[in-house]
Amino acid sequence: MKFVILFLSVWINDPNDIALINTYKADAEQSFLAEDFSQAVSQYKFLVDSLNVNEDAIHLNLGHAYHQMGDTAQARTAYNRATLSSNAALKSIAYQQLGVISKSNKNLKESLTYLKASIKANPDNSDAKYDFELVRKLMQENQDQENKENQENKENQEKKEDQEKKEDQEKKEDQEKKEDQEKKEDQNQESDSENEEQKDQEGDEQEQDQKDDSSEKKNQDESPSEEDPTDEIANKSAQEKLSEMNISPEKAEMILEAMRNGEIQYIQQQKRKATEKKDKGKPDW
């Protein structure tokens, strides 16, 4: 911003004081224009503190000098005293400068308030209007950026939550798969155990059956055969004799069959006789 240096003449009864004050005013103006702001501050302060000059223009110019030095705290103090001026143009500049300082400190809301006061004090202050629009634009950009960041943070948070839910679901599914696998393995082990028991039982039963078969076979081997070997020999002898008599094998078989039937009938008759009770009154024959 282009600083406006105001020069006012102060009339005091003592001509010597007036001359001294005017000299310091001129010297402070020259120091400011020469950008020797430290010297300008000293000269303006001498006017206020030592010569008791209480002019609104002096406070405004002192604020400008402090601001150029970078001492915004002292500048704000000087500008605030200048805002009490009854001069609308000077008052508007003081408020405008406070708005500029607040903007530099990134306090845009406060800056906008000071700039509104500056325009209200002097609607013809075009510099204040420009600064006002600039600050308002910055505030809108910052708001848009903040909204964008908030939206991004919200989306990132939602993504993070979704990722956490996904990971939790995957962990849950992995745990369920693990439990199912363990359950399946337990069932397989139980089934294998049952199969082993069944095999052992079948083996015991098979072994017992083999023992029973062996015992039965042994009993059969030990029991006498139903056919008498002597019968086979006798049949063989009879066949040989029939063969010598030129009897055909078929006929010989029929004769032998008749002979066997006869023997069976004879044996059965002998068994019946043996089982009949003897009459005690009759002889044994």
C-alpha positions as CSV (number, residue, x, y, z in Angstrom):
1,M,0.0,0.0,0.0
2,K,1.1,3.5,-0.7
3,F,1.5,5.4,2.6
4,V,0.0,8.8,2.9
5,I,2.0,11.2,5.0
6,L,-0.1,13.9,6.4
7,F,1.3,17.3,7.4
8,L,-0.5,19.6,9.7
9,S,0.7,22.8,11.2
10,V,0.2,23.4,14.9
11,W,0.0,26.9,16.2
12,I,1.2,27.4,19.7
13,N,1.6,30.6,21.6
14,D,5.4,30.3,21.8
15,P,6.9,30.9,18.4
16,N,10.0,29.0,19.4
17,D,8.0,25.9,20.1
18,I,6.2,26.3,16.9
19,A,9.4,26.5,15.0
20,L,10.9,23.5,16.8
21,I,7.8,21.4,16.1
22,N,7.7,22.3,12.5
23,T,11.4,21.5,12.2
24,Y,10.9,18.0,13.6
25,K,7.9,17.5,11.4
26,A,9.9,18.4,8.4
27,D,12.8,16.2,9.5
28,A,10.5,13.2,10.2
29,E,9.0,13.6,6.7
30,Q,12.4,13.7,5.1
31,S,13.5,10.6,7.1
32,F,10.4,8.7,6.1
33,L,10.8,9.6,2.4
34,A,14.4,8.6,2.6
35,E,13.2,5.2,4.0
36,D,15.1,5.9,7.3
37,F,12.1,4.6,9.2
38,S,14.0,4.2,12.5
39,Q,15.0,7.9,12.4
40,A,11.4,8.8,11.5
41,V,10.1,6.9,14.5
42,S,12.5,8.7,16.8
43,Q,11.5,12.1,15.4
44,Y,7.7,11.4,15.6
45,K,8.0,10.0,19.1
46,F,9.9,13.1,20.2
47,L,7.1,15.2,18.9
48,V,4.5,13.2,20.8
49,D,6.4,12.4,24.0
50,S,8.7,15.5,24.5
51,L,6.8,18.2,22.7
52,N,3.4,16.9,23.6
53,V,2.1,17.1,20.1
54,N,-1.2,15.1,20.0
55,E,-2.1,15.3,16.3
56,D,-4.0,12.5,14.5
57,A,-1.6,12.8,11.5
58,I,1.4,12.4,13.8
59,H,0.0,9.1,15.2
60,L,-0.9,7.9,11.6
61,N,2.6,8.7,10.3
62,L,4.2,7.0,13.4
63,G,2.1,3.9,12.7
64,H,3.4,4.0,9.1
65,A,7.0,4.2,10.2
66,Y,6.6,1.3,12.7
67,H,4.9,-0.8,10.1
68,Q,7.7,-0.2,7.6
69,M,10.2,-1.4,10.3
70,G,8.1,-4.5,10.8
71,D,7.1,-3.6,14.4
72,T,3.4,-4.4,13.9
73,A,2.6,-4.3,17.6
74,Q,3.7,-0.6,17.9
75,A,2.1,0.1,14.5
76,R,-1.3,-1.2,15.7
77,T,-1.1,1.0,18.8
78,A,-0.4,4.1,16.7
79,Y,-3.1,3.2,14.2
80,N,-5.7,2.6,16.9
81,R,-5.1,6.1,18.3
82,A,-5.5,7.5,14.7
83,T,-8.9,5.8,14.3
84,L,-10.3,8.2,17.0
85,S,-9.8,11.1,14.6
86,S,-12.7,13.1,13.5
87,N,-11.1,13.4,10.0
88,A,-13.0,10.7,8.0
89,A,-10.2,10.3,5.4
90,L,-7.5,9.8,8.1
91,K,-9.7,7.5,10.1
92,S,-10.4,5.4,7.0
93,I,-6.7,5.0,6.4
94,A,-6.0,4.0,10.0
95,Y,-8.7,1.3,9.8
96,Q,-7.4,0.2,6.4
97,Q,-3.8,-0.2,7.8
98,L,-5.2,-2.3,10.7
99,G,-6.9,-4.5,8.1
100,V,-3.6,-4.9,6.2
101,I,-1.8,-5.9,9.4
102,S,-4.5,-8.5,10.3
103,K,-4.3,-9.9,6.7
104,S,-0.5,-10.3,7.1
105,N,-1.1,-12.2,10.3
106,K,-3.5,-14.6,8.4
107,N,-6.4,-13.3,10.5
108,L,-8.7,-12.7,7.5
109,K,-11.9,-12.4,9.4
110,E,-10.5,-9.6,11.6
111,S,-9.0,-8.0,8.5
112,L,-12.3,-7.9,6.8
113,T,-13.9,-6.2,9.8
114,Y,-11.3,-3.4,9.8
115,L,-11.7,-2.9,6.0
116,K,-15.5,-2.7,6.3
117,A,-14.9,0.1,9.0
118,S,-12.5,1.8,6.6
119,I,-15.0,1.8,3.7
120,K,-17.7,3.0,6.1
121,A,-15.6,5.9,7.3
122,N,-14.7,6.9,3.7
123,P,-16.7,5.2,0.9
124,D,-14.3,6.9,-1.6
125,N,-11.3,5.0,-0.3
126,S,-10.7,2.8,-3.4
127,D,-7.6,1.2,-1.8
128,A,-9.7,-0.1,1.1
129,K,-12.3,-1.4,-1.3
130,Y,-9.6,-3.3,-3.3
131,D,-8.2,-4.8,-0.1
132,F,-11.6,-5.7,1.1
133,E,-12.4,-7.7,-2.1
134,L,-9.0,-9.3,-2.0
135,V,-9.4,-10.5,1.6
136,R,-13.0,-11.7,0.9
137,K,-11.6,-13.7,-2.1
138,L,-8.9,-15.2,0.0
139,M,-11.4,-16.1,2.7
140,Q,-13.6,-17.8,0.0
141,E,-10.6,-19.7,-1.3
142,N,-9.6,-20.7,2.2
143,Q,-13.1,-21.9,2.9
144,D,-13.2,-23.8,-0.4
145,Q,-9.8,-25.3,0.5
146,E,-11.0,-26.2,4.0
147,N,-14.1,-27.8,2.6
148,K,-12.0,-29.7,0.1
149,E,-9.7,-30.9,2.8
150,N,-12.6,-31.8,5.1
151,Q,-14.1,-33.7,2.2
152,E,-10.9,-35.5,1.5
153,N,-10.4,-36.2,5.2
154,K,-13.9,-37.6,5.3
155,E,-13.3,-39.7,2.3
156,N,-10.0,-40.9,3.6
157,Q,-11.6,-41.7,7.0
158,E,-14.4,-43.6,5.2
159,K,-11.8,-45.5,3.1
160,K,-9.9,-46.3,6.3
161,E,-13.0,-47.5,8.0
162,D,-14.0,-49.5,5.0
163,Q,-10.5,-51.0,4.8
164,E,-10.6,-51.8,8.6
165,K,-14.0,-53.4,8.1
166,K,-12.7,-55.4,5.1
167,E,-9.6,-56.5,7.1
168,D,-11.9,-57.5,10.0
169,Q,-14.1,-59.4,7.7
170,E,-11.2,-61.2,6.1
171,K,-9.8,-62.0,9.6
172,K,-13.2,-63.3,10.6
173,E,-13.5,-65.4,7.4
174,D,-9.9,-66.7,7.9
175,Q,-10.8,-67.6,11.5
176,E,-14.0,-69.4,10.4
177,K,-12.0,-71.3,7.7
178,K,-9.4,-72.2,10.2
179,E,-12.1,-73.4,12.6
180,D,-13.9,-75.3,9.9
181,Q,-10.6,-76.9,8.8
182,E,-9.8,-77.9,12.4
183,K,-13.3,-79.3,12.8
184,K,-12.9,-81.2,9.6
185,E,-9.6,-82.6,10.7
186,D,-11.1,-83.6,14.0
187,Q,-13.9,-85.4,12.2
188,N,-11.4,-87.1,9.9
189,Q,-9.4,-88.2,12.9
190,E,-12.5,-89.4,14.6
191,S,-13.6,-91.3,11.4
192,D,-10.1,-92.8,11.0
193,S,-10.2,-93.9,14.6
194,E,-13.7,-95.5,14.1
195,N,-12.4,-97.2,11.0
196,E,-9.4,-98.5,12.9
197,E,-11.7,-99.8,15.6
198,Q,-14.0,-101.4,13.0
199,K,-11.0,-102.9,11.3
200,D,-9.7,-104.2,14.6
201,Q,-13.1,-105.6,15.4
202,E,-13.4,-107.2,11.9
203,G,-9.9,-108.6,12.3
204,D,-10.9,-110.1,15.7
205,E,-14.1,-111.5,14.2
206,Q,-12.2,-112.9,11.2
207,E,-9.6,-114.4,13.5
208,Q,-12.3,-115.9,15.7
209,D,-14.1,-117.2,12.6
210,Q,-10.8,-118.8,11.4
211,K,-10.4,-120.3,14.8
212,D,-13.9,-121.6,14.7
213,D,-13.4,-123.0,11.1
214,S,-10.2,-124.6,12.2
215,S,-11.8,-126.2,15.2
216,E,-14.8,-127.4,13.1
217,K,-12.4,-128.7,10.5
218,K,-10.4,-130.5,13.2
219,N,-13.6,-132.0,14.6
220,Q,-14.6,-133.1,11.2
221,D,-11.2,-134.6,10.6
222,E,-11.5,-136.4,13.9
223,S,-15.1,-137.6,13.4
224,P,-15.5,-141.0,11.5
225,S,-16.5,-140.8,7.9
226,E,-20.0,-141.8,7.0
227,E,-18.8,-144.0,4.2
228,D,-16.9,-147.1,5.2
229,P,-13.7,-147.6,3.3
230,T,-14.4,-151.3,3.2
231,D,-17.6,-150.5,1.3
232,E,-15.5,-148.7,-1.4
233,I,-13.2,-151.7,-1.6
234,A,-16.1,-154.1,-1.8
235,N,-17.7,-152.0,-4.5
236,K,-14.4,-151.9,-6.4
237,S,-14.1,-155.7,-6.2
238,A,-17.7,-156.2,-7.3
239,Q,-17.0,-153.9,-10.3
240,E,-14.0,-155.9,-11.2
241,K,-15.9,-159.1,-11.1
242,L,-18.7,-157.7,-13.1
243,S,-16.2,-156.5,-15.7
244,E,-14.7,-160.0,-15.9
245,M,-18.2,-161.3,-16.6
246,N,-18.4,-159.0,-19.6
247,I,-21.2,-156.9,-18.1
248,S,-21.4,-153.3,-19.4
249,P,-20.5,-150.5,-17.0
250,E,-24.1,-149.2,-17.0
251,K,-25.5,-152.5,-16.1
252,A,-22.8,-153.1,-13.6
253,E,-23.7,-149.7,-12.0
254,M,-27.3,-150.7,-11.8
255,I,-26.5,-154.0,-10.1
256,L,-24.2,-152.3,-7.6
257,E,-26.9,-149.7,-6.9
258,A,-29.3,-152.5,-6.2
259,M,-26.8,-154.2,-4.0
260,R,-26.2,-151.0,-2.0
261,N,-30.0,-150.5,-1.6
262,G,-30.3,-154.0,-0.3
263,E,-27.6,-153.5,2.2
264,I,-29.2,-150.2,3.4
265,Q,-32.5,-152.0,3.9
266,Y,-30.8,-154.7,5.8
267,I,-29.1,-152.3,8.1
268,Q,-32.3,-150.4,8.8
269,Q,-34.1,-153.6,9.7
270,Q,-31.3,-154.5,12.1
271,K,-31.6,-151.0,13.7
272,R,-35.4,-151.5,14.2
273,K,-35.0,-154.8,15.8
274,A,-32.4,-153.5,18.2
275,T,-34.8,-150.8,19.3
276,E,-37.9,-153.0,19.9
277,K,-38.5,-154.1,23.5
278,K,-38.1,-157.7,24.2
279,D,-41.0,-159.6,25.6
280,K,-39.9,-161.0,28.9
281,G,-42.3,-163.9,28.5
282,K,-40.7,-164.9,25.2
283,P,-37.3,-166.4,24.5
284,D,-34.6,-164.2,23.0
285,W,-34.7,-165.9,19.7
